[in-house]
Amino acid sequence: MKPLVSVLIPSYQVENFISRCLDSVLAQTYDSLEICIADDGSTDGTLDVVRTYVCERSVPITVEALSHKGVSYARQRLVEMSRGEYLFFLDSDDYIDPRTIEVLMGIAAAHNADVVQCAMERTDMNCSPPIDCGSPNPHIYNSRMQGMTAYLSASTPMRCMLAAKLYRREVLLGIQFPVGKIHEDEATIHKILDRAQVTACTALPLYHYFSNPGSIMKGRFSYKRYDALDVFRGKVEYCWQAGYYSFAKLWSLYYCVTCVKLYQATLEEFGPDDSHLPWLKERFHAAAEYYISTGLADDDFTSALRRQAKDLSVWSMPKFFDTAATFFRISETSGEVRRLLSQWPQIPHKEDELMKKLTIIIPVYNNPQELRMTIDSVLGSDFPLDDIEIIIADDGSSVDMKAVADEYTVRIDIRHFWQEDKGFRPGQARNMGIRAAKGEVCVFLDCGVIVTRGCLSEHWRLYQQNGPKVVTIGYIYGNDLTSDLQEMRDIIDNNTPDEAADIMHEKGMLDGRERDYVVGSELYRWQAPWIVLWSLHFSVPTEFMRENNVWFDDFFCTWGCEDNDFGIQLSQHGTKYVLGRDARAIHYPAEKRSYDRLHTEPDFRAGWMKNREYLKEKWAGNELVQLWINKGGMAIKALPLLPEEEA
């Protein structure tokens, strides 16, 4: 049976174009299709036209009428609505050649590609002659590195548009489109391509891009266009954090270009007294000085940038894409890009041997004392320190957490990575650690988790025993939700980690998940073992996460559920969960338990509820997730254990 392809169409005020778009999908030669339409609150006759297509069609058509929240929200809903193994975005005023899906699916199947792009042809015609598809001649990028290089270098046909690309479903799971903002293509495409192990690109112009004068980007200039600055700043930050250093520098130049374009458009639309003009000039100046400091600009280019800074109303910079292509050719010839990409300071090549056995990933935020506790306990481990690295994943601390890390550099391999403070984002911080890891196994410890002497050795032993798909759930004393917080602090402060663990065991200050383990400690036989994946202490083999594109979902920006979501992803890829009772650790108590805050702080609880609703929507097709969300943990624990032969 052919894989199902979902064609995803966001619509808004396109009653004159939507029929042409739908007819082009219904004319496809590939016969395993569904059409999903999310209408963004159209007030014209768009929905009336769409509904005439729903009945008596050979291709299933699903329509959802939304309130007007923008195209990003519509795209998000389309992914959630769809059932296909592959997804294809088609804008509602565009149309496609009859063989588009057949050709792209053929390329995907032949090369096991995660993303396949065809060329876009701009048109103002209502139809185009059929294309000879006999020789698609795709260019294949056989690794994440090659695909990202093709896109980020701006020197290949690989472009930023979400449309005109076929996606394997997995690369879009968890991607968050920037609701309420435009430029959603640029905000997300690099994150999607960075998940693709194989990307393909054909020059066949199968996608017909209609020049609609009523589209968002063709309309009158507004301050919404300033969203582009956030987008390109985000792209620079992403490249920097992910180790694409050369391209972080290159795309900082595009930030400069965008500042100039916005300055000139604002000047033309609103005049010289507009308050945004000095603001845009300041941002250009900062970005230009940063780009100059990278050393990528020669003397002539540096002079051009500084001339531009004096007067943004007159264009004086070289064109970005010409500059990017020239930079890429020169740098590749000189070896700079090749050297940067071959070294991957933060992301080792898949084929490279990992240099350590264990990577300890510790997310931090303004908590230096707790960080010292965790690092000190690692230094007291019986596992060889030469085989360990520590990654401090800083979620935007204002306290100098790097200085704390630097205190330990002579004793252990330790690195510090920082992301801007945009609220509660420990999941994204952990992703920095996964990307940067040089160890075979990533051990995740929350700041303030204190490991016993044999804890890390037990993680390694269970990995050796159970293989490359093992998820080890470490044990945490003092997380039982009832023990006195001050008593636990006194025990920890006045004893070694092993002594404290023994005392807490005797006093019944156990892991809060003991109430779950009563149904059986053979987690690999549980139908939903991810309910006990708490991010404060567990381990996963590094390459397993990278190869299967398992990351913490960047939707979560308040406490709760991001670790369960991560665990669900792991289960989807066939992991074996094991309970490491001898991988003992202690959680140094915070001033107030998170579970107590759920009952006393309305805003805290609201954030948790928001996360639960998102989890419910994201995993709408997963019966176990739905059971857990709707009926709770007791319903999950009531399920029978899997037989040994099926576990």
C-alpha positions in Angstrom: 0.0 0.0 0.0 1.3 3.4 -0.9 2.1 5.8 2.0 -0.6 8.4 2.6 0.3 11.9 1.7 -1.5 14.8 3.4 -1.8 18.0 1.3 -2.0 20.9 3.9 -3.7 24.1 2.7 -4.1 27.2 4.9 -6.7 29.5 3.5 -7.7 33.1 4.0 -9.9 35.3 1.7 -9.2 33.3 -1.4 -12.6 32.6 -2.8 -11.3 33.5 -6.3 -8.3 31.1 -6.1 -9.2 28.1 -3.9 -11.0 26.1 -6.6 -7.9 26.2 -8.9 -5.8 25.1 -5.9 -8.1 22.2 -5.0 -8.5 21.1 -8.6 -4.8 20.8 -9.0 -4.6 18.5 -6.0 -7.6 16.4 -7.2 -5.8 16.0 -10.5 -2.8 14.3 -8.9 -1.6 11.1 -10.5 -0.6 9.8 -7.0 -3.7 8.1 -5.6 -3.1 7.9 -1.8 -3.9 11.4 -0.7 -5.9 13.4 1.7 -6.6 17.1 1.7 -6.6 19.1 5.0 -7.8 22.7 4.9 -7.6 25.1 7.8 -9.4 28.4 7.1 -8.1 31.3 9.0 -11.4 33.1 9.6 -12.2 34.1 6.0 -15.1 36.6 5.7 -15.5 36.2 2.0 -16.9 33.1 0.3 -13.8 30.9 0.7 -15.5 28.4 3.0 -18.5 28.2 0.8 -16.4 27.2 -2.1 -14.4 24.7 -0.1 -17.5 23.0 1.2 -18.7 22.3 -2.3 -15.6 20.0 -2.7 -16.1 18.0 0.5 -18.9 15.6 -0.6 -18.5 12.9 -3.2 -14.8 13.3 -3.9 -12.4 10.4 -4.3 -9.9 12.2 -2.1 -10.9 12.7 1.5 -11.1 16.4 2.4 -11.1 17.6 6.0 -12.0 21.3 6.7 -11.6 23.2 9.9 -12.9 26.8 10.3 -10.7 28.8 12.7 -11.0 32.2 14.2 -8.5 34.6 12.6 -5.1 34.0 14.3 -2.8 34.0 11.3 -1.2 31.5 8.9 1.2 30.1 11.6 -1.7 28.9 13.7 -3.4 27.5 10.6 -0.3 25.6 9.7 0.0 24.2 13.2 -3.6 23.0 13.1 -3.0 21.4 9.7 -0.2 19.3 11.0 -2.3 18.2 13.9 -5.3 17.4 11.6 -3.4 15.4 9.2 -2.9 11.6 9.1 -0.4 11.1 6.4 3.1 9.6 6.6 4.2 12.5 4.4 3.0 16.1 4.4 3.0 18.7 1.7 2.2 22.4 2.2 0.3 24.1 -0.6 -0.7 27.8 -0.3 -4.4 28.3 -1.2 -3.7 30.8 -4.1 -1.1 28.5 -5.7 -1.4 25.3 -7.6 0.7 22.3 -8.6 1.5 20.1 -11.6 -0.6 16.9 -11.8 2.5 14.7 -11.2 3.9 16.8 -8.3 3.2 14.3 -5.5 4.1 11.3 -7.6 7.5 12.7 -8.5 8.4 13.9 -5.0 7.3 10.6 -3.5 9.3 8.7 -6.0 12.4 10.7 -5.0 11.6 10.1 -1.3 11.3 6.4 -1.8 14.4 6.0 -4.0 16.7 7.9 -1.6 14.9 7.5 1.7 14.6 11.2 1.9 13.0 13.1 4.8 12.5 16.3 2.8 12.1 16.6 -1.0 11.9 20.1 -2.6 10.8 20.9 -6.1 11.3 24.3 -7.8 8.7 27.1 -7.7 7.7 28.9 -10.8 6.1 32.3 -10.5 3.1 32.8 -12.6 0.1 35.2 -13.1 -1.7 32.6 -15.2 -4.6 30.4 -14.1 -3.0 27.2 -15.5 0.3 26.1 -16.8 1.3 23.5 -19.4 2.2 20.0 -18.1 5.9 19.5 -17.3 8.1 16.7 -18.6 8.8 14.8 -15.4 10.8 12.0 -17.0 14.1 13.2 -15.6 13.8 14.7 -12.1 17.6 14.5 -11.6 17.5 15.3 -7.9 20.4 16.6 -6.0 20.8 14.5 -2.8 22.2 15.8 0.5 23.1 12.6 2.4 23.4 14.0 5.9 22.0 16.7 8.1 25.3 18.6 7.6 25.0 18.6 3.8 21.3 19.6 3.9 21.8 22.5 6.4 24.9 23.6 4.4 22.8 23.7 1.2 20.2 25.9 2.9 22.3 28.1 5.1 25.0 28.9 2.5 22.3 30.6 0.3 24.3 29.3 -2.7 22.0 26.4 -3.7 18.4 26.0 -4.9 17.4 24.9 -1.3 15.1 27.7 -0.1 13.3 28.9 3.0 9.7 28.4 1.8 7.6 25.7 3.6 5.6 25.2 0.5 6.9 23.1 -2.5 8.4 20.6 -0.1 7.4 17.1 0.8 8.1 16.2 4.5 8.3 12.9 6.3 5.9 13.4 9.2 8.5 12.9 11.9 10.5 16.0 10.9 7.5 18.2 11.6 6.5 16.7 14.9 7.0 19.2 17.7 7.9 22.1 15.4 6.2 25.2 16.7 5.1 27.8 14.1 5.3 31.4 15.5 1.6 32.0 16.2 0.6 35.6 15.7 3.7 36.4 13.6 4.5 36.4 9.9 7.6 35.0 8.2 6.8 31.6 9.6 8.8 29.9 6.8 12.1 31.5 7.9 11.3 31.0 11.5 11.0 27.2 11.2 12.5 25.8 8.1 16.1 25.6 9.5 14.8 23.6 12.5 13.0 21.2 10.1 15.9 20.7 7.8 18.2 20.1 10.8 16.1 17.0 11.6 16.4 15.6 8.1 19.0 12.8 7.6 18.5 13.0 3.8 17.3 16.0 1.8 16.6 16.1 -1.9 16.1 18.9 -4.4 14.8 18.7 -8.0 14.9 21.6 -10.4 11.5 20.6 -11.9 9.1 23.6 -11.5 6.2 21.6 -10.2 4.9 24.2 -7.9 3.2 27.3 -9.5 3.5 30.3 -7.2 0.7 32.7 -8.1 1.4 36.4 -7.7 -1.7 37.3 -5.6 -1.8 41.1 -4.9 -4.0 40.4 -1.9 -1.5 38.2 0.0 0.1 39.2 3.3 3.5 39.9 1.8 2.0 41.9 -1.1 -0.2 44.1 1.0 0.6 47.6 2.4 3.6 47.8 4.6 2.9 47.5 8.3 4.9 47.1 11.5 4.1 43.4 11.4 7.0 43.2 9.0 9.3 43.8 11.9 8.7 40.2 12.9 11.4 39.5 10.4 14.0 40.9 12.8 13.0 38.3 15.5 13.1 35.6 12.9 16.6 36.3 11.6 17.9 36.9 15.1 16.4 33.5 16.0 18.2 31.9 13.1 21.5 33.4 14.1 21.0 32.2 17.7 20.0 28.7 16.5 23.1 28.4 14.2 25.3 29.5 17.0 23.9 27.1 19.5 23.9 24.2 17.1 27.5 24.7 16.1 26.9 26.2 12.6 29.3 29.0 13.6 30.2 30.1 10.1 26.6 30.4 9.1 25.7 32.2 12.3 28.1 34.9 11.2 26.8 34.9 7.6 23.2 35.3 8.6 24.0 38.1 10.9 24.7 40.0 7.7 21.1 39.2 6.5 19.9 40.8 9.8 21.7 43.9 8.6 20.1 43.7 5.2 16.6 43.3 6.8 17.2 46.4 9.0 17.9 48.5 5.9 14.9 47.2 4.0 12.6 47.8 7.0 14.1 51.3 7.5 13.5 52.3 3.9 9.9 50.8 3.9 9.1 52.6 7.2 10.5 55.9 5.9 8.4 55.6 2.7 5.2 54.6 4.4 5.3 56.7 7.6 7.8 59.5 7.0 11.0 60.7 8.6 9.5 61.3 12.1 8.5 57.7 12.7 9.8 56.6 16.1 11.0 53.2 14.8 13.7 54.7 12.5 16.3 55.4 15.3 15.5 51.9 16.7 16.1 50.2 13.4 19.3 52.2 13.0 20.6 51.1 16.4 19.9 47.4 15.5 21.7 47.8 12.2 24.7 49.3 13.8 24.9 46.5 16.4 24.5 43.8 13.9 27.0 45.4 11.4 29.7 45.8 14.1 29.2 42.1 15.1 29.5 41.0 11.5 32.6 43.1 11.0 34.1 41.6 14.2 33.7 38.1 12.7 36.5 38.8 10.2 34.4 37.7 7.3 34.1 41.3 5.9 37.2 42.6 4.0 38.2 46.3 4.2 35.9 47.3 1.3 32.9 45.6 2.7 33.6 47.0 6.2 33.7 50.5 4.7 30.4 49.8 2.9 28.7 48.7 6.1 29.9 51.7 8.0 28.7 54.0 5.2 25.4 52.3 5.3 25.1 52.9 9.1 25.4 56.6 8.5 22.4 56.7 6.2 20.0 53.8 6.0 17.7 55.6 3.5 20.1 55.0 0.6 21.2 51.5 -0.2 25.0 51.2 -0.2 25.7 47.5 0.8 26.4 44.8 -1.7 23.5 42.4 -2.3 23.2 39.7 0.4 22.8 36.6 -1.8 25.7 37.6 -4.1 27.8 38.2 -1.0 26.7 34.9 0.5 27.5 32.9 -2.7 30.8 34.7 -3.0 31.7 34.1 0.6 30.8 30.4 0.3 32.8 29.9 -2.8 35.8 31.7 -1.4 35.6 30.1 2.0 35.1 26.6 0.5 38.1 27.1 -1.7 40.2 28.4 1.1 39.0 25.6 3.3 37.3 27.7 5.9 33.8 26.3 5.5 35.1 22.8 4.9 37.2 23.1 8.0 34.4 24.4 10.2 31.9 21.8 9.0 34.4 19.0 9.3 35.2 19.9 12.9 31.6 20.6 14.1 32.7 22.1 17.4 29.3 21.2 18.9 27.9 18.4 16.7 30.3 15.5 16.0 29.9 13.8 12.6 27.7 10.8 12.8 30.6 8.7 11.6 33.1 10.1 14.1 33.8 8.2 17.3 32.4 9.8 20.4 35.3 10.9 22.6 33.8 10.2 26.0 31.6 7.5 27.7 29.3 9.8 29.6 28.0 13.3 29.0 26.4 14.9 32.0 23.8 17.5 30.9 22.8 20.0 33.6 20.3 22.8 32.8 20.9 25.8 35.0 19.3 29.2 35.8 20.8 31.5 38.4 21.5 28.7 40.8 25.3 28.5 41.4 25.2 26.7 44.7 23.0 23.9 43.4 25.3 23.6 40.4 28.3 23.2 42.6 26.5 20.5 44.6 25.9 18.5 41.4 29.3 18.9 39.9 31.0 18.0 43.3 29.0 14.8 43.4 30.1 13.9 39.9 33.7 14.5 40.9 33.2 12.0 43.8 31.9 9.3 41.5 33.8 6.0 41.1 33.4 6.3 37.3 36.7 7.4 35.7 36.6 11.2 35.3 38.6 11.1 32.0 35.6 9.3 30.5 33.1 12.0 31.6 32.3 15.4 30.3 29.9 17.9 31.9 27.8 20.3 29.8 26.3 23.3 31.6 23.2 24.2 29.6 22.4 27.7 30.7 18.8 28.9 30.2 19.7 32.6 30.2 21.2 33.2 33.7 22.0 36.7 34.7 24.4 35.2 37.3 27.7 34.3 35.8 27.2 30.5 35.7 30.1 30.1 33.3 32.4 31.4 36.1 31.1 28.5 38.2 31.9 26.0 35.5 35.3 27.5 35.0 36.2 26.7 38.6 36.2 23.0 37.6 38.1 23.1 34.3 41.3 21.7 35.7 39.5 18.7 37.3 37.1 17.6 34.6 36.1 18.3 31.0 33.4 20.9 31.4 31.7 23.2 28.8 29.2 26.0 29.2 26.5 26.9 26.7 24.1 29.8 27.1 20.8 30.8 25.5 18.9 34.0 25.8 16.4 34.2 28.7 13.0 33.9 27.1 11.2 32.4 30.0 11.3 28.8 31.3 13.1 26.8 28.6 15.1 24.0 30.3 14.1 21.6 27.5 15.7 23.8 24.8 18.7 24.1 27.1 19.0 20.3 27.3 18.8 20.2 23.5 22.0 22.3 23.4 23.6 19.6 25.5 22.4 16.8 23.2 23.8 18.6 20.2 27.1 19.2 21.9 27.6 15.9 23.6 30.8 13.9 23.0 29.7 11.0 25.2 28.2 7.7 24.2 25.4 8.2 26.8 23.8 11.4 27.9 23.0 11.5 31.6 20.4 14.2 32.4 20.7 15.7 35.9 18.7 18.7 37.1 20.7 21.3 38.9 20.8 20.3 42.6 20.7 16.6 41.9 23.5 14.9 43.8 24.7 11.5 42.6 26.1 8.8 44.8 29.5 7.2 44.3 28.2 4.3 42.1 25.4 6.1 40.3 27.1 6.9 37.0 28.8 3.5 36.9 25.3 1.9 37.1 24.0 4.0 34.2 27.0 2.8 32.1 26.5 -0.8 33.2 22.8 -0.8 32.2 23.7 0.7 28.9 26.3 -2.0 28.3 23.8 -4.7 29.4 20.7 -3.5 27.5 22.1 -1.9 24.3 21.8 1.3 22.3 18.0 1.7 22.7 18.0 1.7 26.5 16.4 4.5 28.6 17.6 4.3 32.2 15.4 5.9 34.8 17.6 6.9 37.7 16.5 6.7 41.3 15.9 9.9 43.3 15.7 10.1 47.1 13.7 12.8 48.8 11.3 13.3 46.0 8.4 11.6 47.7 6.2 14.8 47.9 5.6 14.3 51.7 8.9 14.4 53.6 9.9 17.5 55.5 12.0 19.7 53.3 14.2 21.1 56.0 14.9 17.7 57.5 16.1 16.5 54.1 18.4 19.5 53.7 19.9 18.8 57.1 20.6 15.2 56.2 22.2 16.2 52.9 24.2 19.0 54.3 25.8 16.9 57.1 26.5 13.6 55.3 28.2 12.3 52.2 25.9 11.5 49.3 26.0 7.8 50.0 25.4 8.3 53.7 22.5 10.7 53.1 20.9 8.2 50.6 21.1 5.4 53.2 19.6 7.6 55.9 16.8 8.8 53.6 16.1 5.2 52.6 15.7 4.2 56.3 13.4 7.2 57.0 11.2 6.4 54.0 12.2 9.5 52.1 12.0 7.6 48.8 11.5 8.3 45.1 8.1 9.7 44.6 7.5 7.1 41.8 7.5 4.2 44.3 3.7 4.5 44.1 4.1 3.7 40.4 6.6 0.9 40.8 4.2 -1.2 42.9 2.8 -2.5 39.6 6.2 -3.9 38.6 9.8 -2.6 38.3 10.3 -4.2 34.8 9.6 -0.9 33.0 10.2 -2.4 29.6 7.0 -4.4 30.1 4.9 -1.4 30.8 2.7 -0.2 28.0 3.5 3.5 28.9 6.8 3.7 30.8 7.2 7.3 29.8 4.9 8.3 32.7 7.9 7.8 35.1 10.4 9.7 32.9 11.1 12.7 35.0 13.8 14.9 33.6 15.8 15.4 36.8 17.6 12.0 36.5 17.7 9.7 33.5 20.0 8.6 30.7 19.7 7.9 26.9 22.4 6.9 24.3 23.4 10.0 22.4 23.4 8.7 18.9 19.9 7.2 19.4 18.5 10.6 20.1 20.3 12.2 17.2 19.6 9.5 14.6 15.9 9.5 15.5 15.5 13.3 15.9 14.3 13.0 19.5 14.5 16.5 21.1 12.8 18.3 23.8 9.8 20.1 22.3 10.4 23.9 22.2 6.6 24.5 22.8 7.1 24.0 26.5 7.9 27.3 28.2 6.2 26.6 31.6 6.7 23.7 34.0 5.3 20.3 33.4 5.0 17.6 30.7 8.0 18.3 28.6 9.8 15.3 30.1 6.8 13.0 29.5 6.6 14.3 25.9 10.3 13.5 25.5 9.7 10.0 26.9 6.7 9.4 24.5 9.0 10.3 21.6 11.6 7.8 22.8 8.9 5.1 23.1 7.7 5.8 19.6 11.2 4.7 18.4 11.2 1.4 20.2 13.3 2.2 23.3 13.7 -0.2 26.2 13.0 1.4 29.6 14.8 0.0 32.6 14.7 1.1 36.3 18.1 1.8 37.7 17.5 1.4 41.4 21.2 1.3 42.1 21.7 4.5 40.0 21.0 6.4 43.2 20.8 10.2 43.5 19.3 12.8 45.8 17.4 15.9 44.9 18.3 18.8 47.1 15.0 20.3 48.1 13.9 23.6 46.6 12.2 26.2 48.8 8.8 24.9 47.6 7.8 21.7 45.7 6.4 22.1 42.2 3.5 19.9 43.1 2.7 22.2 46.0 2.8 25.2 43.7 0.2 23.5 41.5 -2.3 23.9 44.3 -1.3 27.3 45.6 -0.3 29.4 42.5 -3.0 29.8 39.8 -0.5 31.0 37.1 1.8 28.1 37.7 -1.2 25.6 37.4 -2.5 27.4 34.3 0.9 26.8 32.6 0.8 23.2 33.5 -2.7 22.8 32.2 -1.7 24.5 28.9 1.1 22.0 28.5 -1.3 19.1 29.1 -3.7 20.4 26.5 -0.9 20.7 24.0 0.3 17.1 24.8 -3.3 15.9 24.2 -3.5 17.6 20.8 0.0 16.6 19.7 -0.5 13.0 20.5 -4.2 12.9 19.4 -3.7 9.5 17.7 -1.9 7.8 20.7 -4.5 5.9 22.7 -2.1 5.6 25.7 -1.5 9.3 25.9 -5.2 10.1 25.7 -5.9 7.6 28.4 -3.3 9.1 30.7 -4.5 12.7 30.0 -8.1 11.9 30.4 -8.1 9.2 33.1 -4.7 9.7 34.9 -1.8 7.5 36.0 -4.0 5.0 37.8 -5.7 4.1 34.5 -2.3 3.5 32.9 -1.1 1.4 35.8 -4.2 -0.7 35.6 -3.2 -1.9 32.1 -1.7 -5.4 31.9 2.1 -5.8 31.6 3.3 -6.8 28.2 4.4 -10.5 27.9 8.2 -11.0 28.0 8.3 -12.0 24.3 6.6 -8.7 23.3 8.4 -6.4 25.7 
